[in-house]
Amino acid sequence: MQYGAGNRACGCHGRLYVSAARRLIYRCNMIGFATWGILSCLVQLLTFWVMYGLLPRVIETNNVAGATCFVAASVCVGLLNAASFIP
């Protein structure tokens, strides 16, 4: 079975769950956790919109190299989100 570049680019947002899990481990305040979750989700969406603005029609044309750029940017932002809230 062949997976398109769109599937690879959509799968890169799973990094948000890693950073959310780290936040839940180190901070137990639910209001802070919910605020951080919304903020990190907005940062991930902003990253996607910026990458989509820089590389339009990459996902629709199944361009693997372009999807790799989407994945790399999303992973980097997710790791920065996770690292920024470690005490």
C-alpha positions as CSV (number, residue, x, y, z in Angstrom):
1,M,0.0,0.0,0.0
2,Q,1.4,3.4,-1.0
3,Y,0.9,6.3,1.4
4,G,0.8,9.8,-0.1
5,A,2.7,12.9,1.2
6,G,-0.6,14.2,2.6
7,N,-0.8,11.3,5.0
8,R,2.8,11.9,6.1
9,A,2.2,15.6,6.7
10,C,-1.0,15.0,8.6
11,G,0.7,12.4,10.8
12,C,3.3,14.9,12.0
13,H,0.9,16.6,14.3
14,G,1.2,13.6,16.7
15,R,4.2,15.4,18.3
16,L,1.7,17.6,20.1
17,Y,0.7,14.6,22.2
18,V,4.3,14.0,23.3
19,S,4.6,17.6,24.5
20,A,1.1,17.5,26.2
21,A,2.1,14.3,28.0
22,R,5.3,16.0,29.4
23,R,3.2,18.9,30.6
24,L,0.8,16.6,32.4
25,I,3.7,14.8,34.1
26,Y,5.4,18.0,35.4
27,R,2.4,20.2,36.1
28,C,-0.7,19.0,37.8
29,N,-2.8,22.2,37.6
30,M,-5.6,21.6,35.2
31,I,-6.2,25.2,34.3
32,G,-2.5,25.6,33.4
33,F,-2.5,22.4,31.5
34,A,-5.6,23.4,29.5
35,T,-4.1,26.9,28.8
36,W,-0.8,25.3,27.7
37,G,-2.6,22.8,25.5
38,I,-4.5,25.5,23.7
39,L,-1.4,27.6,23.3
40,S,0.7,24.8,21.9
41,C,-2.1,23.8,19.5
42,L,-2.2,27.3,18.2
43,V,1.5,27.3,17.7
44,Q,1.3,24.0,15.8
45,L,-1.4,25.4,13.6
46,L,0.6,28.6,13.0
47,T,3.5,26.5,12.0
48,F,1.4,24.6,9.5
49,W,0.0,27.8,8.1
50,V,3.4,29.3,7.7
51,M,4.7,26.1,6.0
52,Y,1.7,25.9,3.8
53,G,2.2,29.6,2.8
54,L,5.9,28.9,1.9
55,L,5.2,25.6,0.1
56,P,1.7,25.8,-1.4
57,R,0.1,22.7,-3.1
58,V,2.8,20.4,-1.7
59,I,0.4,18.1,0.0
60,E,-2.1,18.0,-2.9
61,T,0.6,17.0,-5.4
62,N,2.0,14.2,-3.1
63,N,5.4,15.8,-3.0
64,V,7.4,13.7,-0.6
65,A,10.3,16.2,-0.2
66,G,7.8,19.0,0.6
67,A,5.9,16.8,3.1
68,T,9.3,16.1,4.8
69,C,9.7,19.8,5.3
70,F,6.3,19.9,6.9
71,V,7.2,17.0,9.2
72,A,10.5,18.5,10.2
73,A,9.0,21.9,11.1
74,S,6.2,20.2,13.1
75,V,8.6,18.0,15.0
76,C,10.9,20.9,15.8
77,V,8.0,23.0,17.1
78,G,6.6,20.2,19.1
79,L,9.9,19.5,20.7
80,L,10.3,23.2,21.5
81,N,6.8,23.2,23.0
82,A,7.7,20.2,25.1
83,A,11.0,21.6,26.2
84,S,9.8,25.0,27.1
85,F,7.6,23.8,29.9
86,I,10.0,21.5,31.7
87,P,10.8,22.9,35.1
